[in-house]
């Protein structure tokens, strides 16, 4: 009991901030701790917890391999002076960021919702995919800018290590695509619309399958866009190798770089649009019909009058959230209506917020509406004072009694 105040003061100091003891001088209290230190300490603690997973260890090993491969490829890009090889090497950078997205996905699955992120951390992987695809397109635009400059003044291209570098970049990209299970990008590839490269490849595959039906199992399914751009880019650089080596036409390297940049933008743009619509909290198009059907069924419930401000959106790649206002009759049971509405929509929208309010029977009258209008001014009443008496009015009818009629004038 004697040490109670000292213990409470120590706890208060620990909660408020750090205290620097200057000997006999008055200690300086820092109410706001260092945010940078807290951020990096939390980052290191989260990484230490995530790296215990065996899948994360394989992803990190693949990331180290890709990093050394990219450094070697950039050195060979400088020695060959090939802009097409540089554009193809940027796919390795995309692979490196996709591995980081895979780690973020594993980390977000282990997190629980809290007061700050009430719907969980699923939105982090959506943002990671959006940023990765957007950076790939920005790299492609940089290649386009460099290629336009080279079309004006074309430098020499050396084909010494061009073929070897192409094979290494192709192996790195295919290993990242098929040796690492990336749930975020797998979902985006299957859910987003097809790129123009996939559509033209599908038309070409249909033509081949008409001649050789046995290849339908291999060619008719939608080809993975990442493997497709890897094959197309490698074919373009191999073509550049033979053209420059045989005909010394170095401008073909610039055209190949433009072709790879165009394929990169065409492949990444549908994925950017898909993740961008999720970040903007728009209602997914494939569930609009189902949500409208459930709302029509819920509107037939006893006591439900109408739905207002209904909005459903995707929290991440897996779950959805929504909110709505339900107007019910004054004699309806709110809890019963709430249970029925949630039961109808829980299969599509697990995280649903419903606010129920009862109908107001009181309606404002016309006099209340006019009196509340700001442009309305109450009229000023003046007392009525007649100028003549009733007897004087009767003498104006030519001596006729009040209420009598002039029969001659009427005739």
C-alpha positions, 0 to 999 in steps of 0.5 A, a space after each residue: 500500500 505504501 508504494 501505490 502512488 509511485 507505481 501509479 506515477 511510473 505507469 502514467 509515465 510509461 503511458 504518456 511517453 518517455 522521460 529523460 533523466 537529467 540528474 538534478 534537473 527537471 526531467 523532460 517528458 515527451 508526450 509524443 513518442 517517435 513515430 518512425 521508430 514505432 513504424 519500423 519496430 512494428 514492421 520488423 515484428 510483423 516480418 518476423 512473425 510472417 517469415 515463420 511460414 514455410 510458404 513465405 520462406 519459399 517466396 523470399 528465396 525466389 525473391 532473392 533469386 529474381 533480385 540477382 537475376 535482375 541485377 545481372 540482366 541490367 548489366 547485360 542491358 547496358 553492355 548490349 545497349 538493347 532497349 528491347 531487352 530492357 523492356 523485357 527485364 522490367 517484367 522481372 521487376 513486376 515479378 519481384 513486386 508480385 512476390 511482395 504481393 504474395 507476402 502481403 496476402 499471407 500476412 493479411 490472412 492472419 490479421 483480425 478485424 479491429 477498431 481501425 480496420 473493421 472489415 479486416 486487412 483484405 484491402 491491402 492485397 487489392 491495393 498491392 495488386 493495383 500498385 504493381 500493375 500500375 507500376 508495370 504500365 509506368 515502366 512501359 511508358 518510360 520504354 515508349 519514351 526512350 524508344 521514340 528518342 531512339 527512332 530519331 537517333 538509333 544507336 548500335 546494338 550488340 548481340 553478344 549476350 542478347 540471346 542468353 539474357 533473353 533465355 534467363 529473363 524468360 526462365 525467371 518470369 515463367 518460374 515466378 508465374 508457375 512455381 509460386 502460388 499467388 492467390 491475389 494475382 490468380 484471382 485477378 487474372 480469372 476475374 478481370 476481363 481478357 486483354 487484347 492479346 488474349 483475345 487475338 490469341 484465342 481467335 488464332 487458337 480457334 482457327 488452329 483447333 479447326 484444323 487440329 481438333 486434338 489441340 483444343 484442350 491446350 489452346 482453347 482455355 484462356 491462356 495465362 496473360 503472364 505466360 503469354 507476354 513472356 512467350 511474345 516478348 522472348 520471340 520478339 527479342 530472338 527475332 531482333 537477335 537474328 535480324 541484327 546479326 544477319 542484316 545489321 538492322 538495329 532499328 528492329 530492336 526499338 520496334 521490338 521494345 515498343 511491341 513489348 511495352 504495348 503488350 505490357 500495357 494491354 495486359 496490365 490495364 484490365 487488372 488495374 481497372 478491376 482492382 481500381 473498381 474495388 478500391 472505389 467501392 463500386 458494386 461488382 457487376 456479376 452480383 448486381 442481378 442477384 442483389 436486386 432479386 434478393 431486395 425484391 424478395 425482401 421487400 415482400 416481407 410483412 411490414 417492409 415499406 421500402 429500401 433506401 440508400 442501399 449500397 454493396 461493395 467488395 471489401 477485398 477479393 473474397 468478401 463483400 460489405 453493404 449498408 441500407 436503410 429499411 422503412 417499416 410500418 409503425 406496427 411492425 416488429 423491428 427485430 423480426 424485419 431485421 432478421 428476415 432482411 439479413 437472412 435474405 442477403 447474408 449469402 451475398 453480403 456477409 458484412 451487412 449493416 441495416 438501419 431500420 426506422 418506422 414510418 411517420 404518419 404525421 403529414 404537414 398541412 398546407 398551412 404549416 408548409 406555407 407558414 414555414 416558407 421563407 418567402 411567405 409574409 403574413 398579411 397586415 389586417 386593417 379595420 373596416 370602417 363603412 363611409 355610409 350608413 345603411 339608411 343612406 345606401 337605401 336612398 340611392 335606389 330612387 326611393 325604393 325600399 331595400 330589397 325591392 326591384 325595378 320591374 320596368 327596367 327588368 322588362 
